[in-house]
Amino acid sequence: MNKKYSEKRYDDFGLFIFPNKRGEGFKIIRDEDGWIFDKTYKDEQAAQNWIDDMIELTDKSKAKWKANI
């Protein structure tokens, strides 16, 4: 599986990939409260890509917010 960021960055972000217990595929779980996102991903790489996109979106939003202060 290809990862875009360091393991620490993923741990800090708090979203993790787990096999879907009720069928095929993978789910994403939020660490802080155990929230399970509704979408099921066909493979682990697709779930990883979604997490990478969320980290990138968050980083860009923070940078844009800081630039406007």
Buried (B, 14 or more C-beta within 10 A) or exposed (E): EEEEBEEEEBEEBEBBBEEEEEEEBBBBBEEEEEEEEEEBBEEBBBBBBBBBEEBEEEEEEEEEEEEEE
